Amino acid sequence: MPDIHPSAFVDPSAKIPESCLIGPNVRLVGAMKLGNFVKVSANTIVWGSAEIGEMTYLGPNCLVGHPGKDEFNKSLDRNNLDLTGPKNAITRIGREVIVRSNCTIYSRSTIGDSVVFGHNVLLREETTIGDRSTIGSSVVIDGRCLIGEGVSIQTGAYIPSSSEIGDSVFLGPHCILLNDKYVSRKKTRLVGPTIGKGASIGGGAIILPGVVIGKDAVVGAGAVVTKDVKDQTVVIGVPARFLKTIPEDWSRSSEPIL
């Protein structure tokens, strides 16, 4: 039998290997599957049809499998507290993932192997995060985003729905990506920015809706980017303007930082 604290609840339909460790007041509700040596810390809740890879750690007070907006509204209409959602609303977390305390991960999200989360991360539905990426503390990632491999997103960054972040991108602390061109004053399709492979966005920078940041480009700290940025160029200022091409001695480490 797995090591399950007496105060924990594990759904009879859940598949929990003997090597798993389930902490105090944990709630595993639904037909989920955990890999070997998964550790779930105190007060964490996993809802629905989750799949969690081996040697993954879920810190205290996390919520995994929160229903998306439509699923949540339907659950309220049922007049009960069953929030496990439909069986096809699977939340997938890969191998050797670290999810620190107080994170919320919505259903239909897919997280690759060896991803590291800081504290208090909010990850909305239908978002994909590639292998070896780092998501810093207090980051908010809204739904339907595509985030590549080896991405480093630093503390307090905001990524709106329908954004695309390429492999090995660096997003500095408190940078803001936007997706509503008319700030709710006019009906429009929400389109987040596209950040090309290897690009670096400085702390506090703001990227406007639909803007494309080119491959290996650099956006200076505090810049406001209102139009596309070419590959391998540096832009700075408000509004952002071309400064120079990337010097030959600049490189971008693919190792995540946290």
Secondary structure, 3 states (H helix, E strand, C coil): CCEECCCCEECCCCECCCCCEECCCCEEECCCEECCCCEECCCCEEECCEEECCCCEECCCCEEEECCHHHHHHHHHCCCCCCCCCCCCCEEECCCCEECCCCEEECCCEECCCCEECCCCEECCCCEECCCCEECCCCEECCCCEECCCCEECCCCEECCCCEECCCCEECCCCEECCCCCCCCCCCCCCCCEECCCCEECCCCEECCCCEECCCCEECCCCEECCCECCCEEEECCCCEEEEECCCCCCCCCCCCC
